[in-house]
Amino acid sequence: MRRLRMGMVGGGPGAFIGPIHRIAAELDREIELVAGAFGSTLERSRAAGDAYRIDPSRAYGNLAELLAAEATRDDPIDFITIASPNHHHLPAARAALAAGIPVLSDKPATATLAEAHALAGLVADAGLPYGLTYTYSGYPLVREARARIAAGLVGTVRKVVVEYPQGWLAGEGAGKQAEWRLDPARAGEGGAIADIGVHAFHLAEFVTGLRVTRLLADLAAVVPGRRLDDDCQVLLRFDNGARGVLLASQIMLGERNGLRLRVYGDRGALDWRQESPNVLTLHHADGRTELVQAGDAGLGDAARAASRTPGGHPEGYLEAFANLYRDFARQLRGEPGSLVPGIDEGLRGMAFIHLAVTASRADAGWVDFEV
């Protein structure tokens, strides 16, 4: 079985996520990064291509050149990863799908909800695989939590609390990563709500199997001069009647990447933290507290399939990211079992961002969740 050939848009010099994509894609040796339009100029793209150690002739000046040149090769790319700022997501996906190339994209799917609807139509018309890298859905114990809730471990879900505190934008912010995230022209409708809040939203729905039906949002740009939110609180209502709370903030000094999910039911509860990802805490109605650890013999099929090392050997962010790539490779080969989020999750994520932003600005109170 040959390795799948991957192209990439974005991820050039100074980018955080580009090298992460490359490492994750190649971890299981099922995929190889072979081409890319990595930067805004040919010079920057070739500099990134050199760092990624690809053939210099396959580092292109833009996506159009990449697609045209790869189409003439005997060994063209099998899919493309979009690792550029949000405003590039729709144009890049449109061009790739029109060229018959499957797409794996950074979240959120697009910069606006209207663009997400346009993308959904393109994906449907193309009939090609499309995935989103909601990284945290790749963690083994996140998949274990999902399986245990589906099996009824916590009973009927009553309360969902998901929080994602960071502190790196508590000041003015500096560097390429802050620059585009604070620019509405490149980030889109939301700031922190689109950067990390949508991760928290997806995690809550992915693990519980529930869907948000209403929300009440309070978003703010706390640091003076910002045009996009950097601090967010959202109350949620789910389709089974459960209540939820979502916090996403990038101005909480001292916080690093504190994504945490707690789910409370009438028979039990569970607690997972991204900064301690190899432990899942279960609370039982009889008063017992159980610690489930990565690599445990009692893990379910989904968690075992997402694990690479024996218990006591920590796995983390890169491995979780790699699980999404391994799942996407499976999807491209027509094999079952992929848990990679798709365009439906992309639409829901963009609806969450749009509704939270617009409802907060209008002080609208509770609004229905409509995609």
Summary of the structure (lengths in Angstrom):
residues: 371
radius of gyration: 20.3
end to end distance: 39.7
largest distance: 64.9
contacts: 1337
relative contact order: 0.15
helix: 38%
strand: 23%
